[in-house]
Amino acid sequence: MDDKYSTGNCVPPDIAHVRIYFIQQTLPEMNAIKFFEGYEENGWKTVTGKPVRNWKTEAAKYIWTLLEQDAGLRRKHFGKFH
């Protein structure tokens, strides 16, 4: 496989590569599709409007945010029992 595909430098990525990456991170395929569609809709630009240079870097940020939100919801709903 070409190195640009494995490192995340191929932008926009193939949706199949995004799905594989999210599955490797033990996240549902639904999250991969939401990530891909969101960036596709935004023209593969960062929140500051710059072109995405590495989709895996953006995916890692997206995943971190998902996990932080999930942890916050768990604390909100179940924290009083611990």
DRENTORDREN-480914 format. One record per residue: residue number from 1; x, y, z of N, C-alpha, C in turn. Coordinates in nm, 4 decimals. Layout:
BEGIN
i,n.X,n.Y,n.Z,ca.X,ca.Y,ca.Z,c.X,c.Y,c.Z
NUM,X,Y,Z,X,Y,Z,X,Y,Z
...
***
This chain:
BEGIN
i,n.X,n.Y,n.Z,ca.X,ca.Y,ca.Z,c.X,c.Y,c.Z
1,0.0841,-0.1183,0.0000,0.0000,0.0000,0.0000,0.0885,0.1246,0.0000
2,0.0490,0.2234,-0.0725,0.1210,0.3497,-0.0804,0.1251,0.4134,0.0581
3,0.2407,0.4676,0.0967,0.2607,0.5251,0.2289,0.1630,0.6383,0.2600
4,0.1237,0.7166,0.1585,0.0338,0.8289,0.1852,-0.1017,0.7806,0.2356
5,-0.1422,0.6589,0.1997,-0.2691,0.6042,0.2471,-0.2584,0.5590,0.3922
6,-0.1477,0.5001,0.4289,-0.1329,0.4482,0.5643,-0.1037,0.5574,0.6664
7,-0.0477,0.6691,0.6237,-0.0136,0.7756,0.7178,-0.1245,0.8774,0.7363
8,-0.2250,0.8756,0.6501,-0.3345,0.9719,0.6622,-0.3167,1.0952,0.5777
9,-0.2115,1.0980,0.4947,-0.1844,1.2164,0.4150,-0.2668,1.2254,0.2872
10,-0.3421,1.1230,0.2548,-0.4256,1.1254,0.1361,-0.5612,1.1883,0.1726
11,-0.5800,1.3111,0.1315,-0.7018,1.3856,0.1651,-0.7684,1.4297,0.0363
12,-0.8958,1.4029,0.0180,-0.9820,1.3289,0.1101,-0.9528,1.1801,0.1063
13,-0.9745,1.1147,0.2201,-0.9493,0.9707,0.2257,-1.0647,0.8925,0.1638
14,-1.0395,0.7672,0.1404,-1.1450,0.6751,0.0990,-1.2257,0.6417,0.2247
15,-1.3568,0.6399,0.2145,-1.4426,0.6113,0.3300,-1.4075,0.4765,0.3930
16,-1.3642,0.3816,0.3127,-1.3268,0.2501,0.3669,-1.2086,0.2612,0.4628
17,-1.1132,0.3478,0.4314,-0.9980,0.3672,0.5200,-1.0413,0.4317,0.6504
18,-1.1351,0.5245,0.6423,-1.1852,0.5902,0.7632,-1.2581,0.4871,0.8508
19,-1.3399,0.4055,0.7898,-1.4124,0.3017,0.8655,-1.3144,0.2083,0.9368
20,-1.2128,0.1649,0.8655,-1.1132,0.0756,0.9253,-1.0456,0.1435,1.0435
21,-1.0076,0.2700,1.0272,-0.9404,0.3429,1.1346,-1.0288,0.3493,1.2587
22,-1.1563,0.3817,1.2414,-1.2463,0.3924,1.3561,-1.2694,0.2561,1.4206
23,-1.2802,0.1517,1.3408,-1.2960,0.0173,1.3956,-1.1721,-0.0210,1.4766
24,-1.0549,0.0159,1.4268,-0.9305,-0.0116,1.5001,-0.9279,0.0614,1.6339
25,-0.9979,0.1733,1.6417,-1.0056,0.2501,1.7661,-1.1224,0.2031,1.8530
26,-1.1831,0.0928,1.8151,-1.2974,0.0308,1.8820,-1.4197,0.1221,1.8896
27,-1.4421,0.1954,1.7823,-1.5598,0.2814,1.7731,-1.6536,0.2303,1.6648
28,-1.7821,0.2556,1.6812,-1.8793,0.2093,1.5812,-1.8576,0.2746,1.4447
29,-1.8947,0.2012,1.3422,-1.8836,0.2511,1.2057,-1.9621,0.3815,1.1878
30,-2.0718,0.3955,1.2622,-2.1539,0.5153,1.2566,-2.0701,0.6416,1.2836
31,-1.9767,0.6319,1.3788,-1.8902,0.7460,1.4089,-1.7993,0.7795,1.2920
32,-1.7508,0.6776,1.2235,-1.6652,0.6991,1.1066,-1.7419,0.7705,0.9973
33,-1.8645,0.7285,0.9761,-1.9467,0.7902,0.8717,-1.9777,0.9352,0.9057
34,-2.0104,0.9631,1.0317,-2.0381,1.1017,1.0734,-1.9147,1.1895,1.0548
35,-1.7987,1.1362,1.0940,-1.6737,1.2100,1.0767,-1.6511,1.2403,0.9296
36,-1.6586,1.1367,0.8469,-1.6330,1.1520,0.7036,-1.7299,1.2511,0.6409
37,-1.8583,1.2344,0.6662,-1.9593,1.3221,0.6061,-1.9441,1.4663,0.6522
38,-1.9091,1.4863,0.7775,-1.8886,1.6221,0.8286,-1.7735,1.6930,0.7589
39,-1.6630,1.6225,0.7444,-1.5478,1.6829,0.6767,-1.5711,1.6967,0.5270
40,-1.6421,1.6004,0.4697,-1.6755,1.6078,0.3275,-1.7606,1.7321,0.3003
41,-1.8594,1.7526,0.3860,-1.9488,1.8683,0.3725,-1.8727,2.0000,0.3881
42,-1.7704,1.9983,0.4699,-1.6913,2.1189,0.4968,-1.5738,2.1346,0.4009
43,-1.5660,2.0500,0.2987,-1.4574,2.0614,0.2014,-1.3216,2.0215,0.2551
44,-1.3194,1.9335,0.3541,-1.1959,1.8870,0.4163,-1.1096,2.0031,0.4642
45,-1.1747,2.0895,0.5422,-1.1068,2.2026,0.6058,-1.1151,2.1854,0.7572
46,-1.0163,2.2401,0.8270,-1.0165,2.2358,0.9738,-1.1154,2.3396,1.0261
47,-1.1333,2.3411,1.1578,-1.2253,2.4387,1.2172,-1.1780,2.5818,1.1933
48,-1.0496,2.5994,1.1668,-0.9972,2.7330,1.1382,-1.0005,2.7667,0.9895
49,-1.0511,2.6723,0.9082,-1.0638,2.6983,0.7654,-0.9452,2.6575,0.6808
50,-0.8446,2.5993,0.7439,-0.7273,2.5541,0.6684,-0.7529,2.4148,0.6113
51,-0.6933,2.3838,0.4969,-0.7111,2.2499,0.4394,-0.6559,2.1419,0.5330
52,-0.7283,2.0324,0.5435,-0.6809,1.9190,0.6228,-0.5612,1.8588,0.5505
53,-0.4526,1.8437,0.6241,-0.3319,1.7861,0.5659,-0.3190,1.6381,0.6001
54,-0.3778,1.5995,0.7137,-0.3703,1.4605,0.7577,-0.5032,1.4250,0.8234
55,-0.5828,1.3428,0.7571,-0.7157,1.3122,0.8092,-0.7097,1.2314,0.9375
56,-0.6035,1.1528,0.9573,-0.5932,1.0737,1.0801,-0.5729,1.1635,1.2021
57,-0.5034,1.2733,1.1844,-0.4870,1.3691,1.2939,-0.6221,1.4275,1.3314
58,-0.7008,1.4647,1.2312,-0.8341,1.5193,1.2568,-0.9256,1.4129,1.3173
59,-0.9128,1.2898,1.2710,-0.9934,1.1804,1.3256,-0.9591,1.1568,1.4726
60,-0.8319,1.1635,1.5069,-0.7904,1.1445,1.6459,-0.8510,1.2530,1.7355
61,-0.8528,1.3765,1.6882,-0.9152,1.4859,1.7645,-1.0650,1.4617,1.7799
62,-1.1284,1.4182,1.6726,-1.2714,1.3892,1.6723,-1.3025,1.2779,1.7733
63,-1.2234,1.1728,1.7716,-1.2423,1.0603,1.8625,-1.2215,1.1046,2.0062
64,-1.1186,1.1831,2.0314,-1.0920,1.2311,2.1670,-1.2120,1.3106,2.2178
65,-1.2676,1.3963,2.1332,-1.3843,1.4751,2.1718,-1.5030,1.3841,2.2027
66,-1.5251,1.2829,2.1200,-1.6338,1.1871,2.1457,-1.6160,1.1200,2.2815
67,-1.4955,1.0756,2.3094,-1.4689,1.0064,2.4352,-1.4842,1.0999,2.5548
68,-1.4411,1.2234,2.5406,-1.4569,1.3216,2.6477,-1.6044,1.3513,2.6733
69,-1.6815,1.3661,2.5665,-1.8248,1.3908,2.5817,-1.8925,1.2723,2.6495
70,-1.8545,1.1514,2.6086,-1.9117,1.0308,2.6676,-1.8779,1.0229,2.8169
71,-1.7540,1.0528,2.8520,-1.7126,1.0493,2.9920,-1.7897,1.1538,3.0722
72,-1.8105,1.2717,3.0141,-1.8865,1.3767,3.0816,-2.0308,1.3365,3.1050
73,-2.0910,1.2710,3.0065,-2.2291,1.2239,3.0223,-2.2377,1.1163,3.1297
74,-2.1405,1.0269,3.1319,-2.1414,0.9224,3.2344,-2.1260,0.9824,3.3728
75,-2.0382,1.0818,3.3887,-2.0209,1.1481,3.5176,-2.1486,1.2188,3.5588
76,-2.2125,1.2840,3.4626,-2.3360,1.3583,3.4902,-2.4473,1.2649,3.5373
77,-2.4621,1.1530,3.4693,-2.5737,1.0639,3.4979,-2.5451,0.9608,3.6076
78,-2.4206,0.9202,3.6213,-2.3910,0.8124,3.7158,-2.2963,0.8541,3.8266
79,-2.2396,0.9734,3.8172,-2.1417,1.0177,3.9162,-2.1948,1.0223,4.0575
80,-2.3209,1.0535,4.0746,-2.3786,1.0652,4.2085,-2.3873,0.9303,4.2803
81,-2.3722,0.8204,4.2049,-2.3801,0.6872,4.2655,-2.2444,0.6338,4.3048
82,-2.1386,0.7023,4.2673,-2.0027,0.6519,4.2981,-1.9435,0.7249,4.4138
***
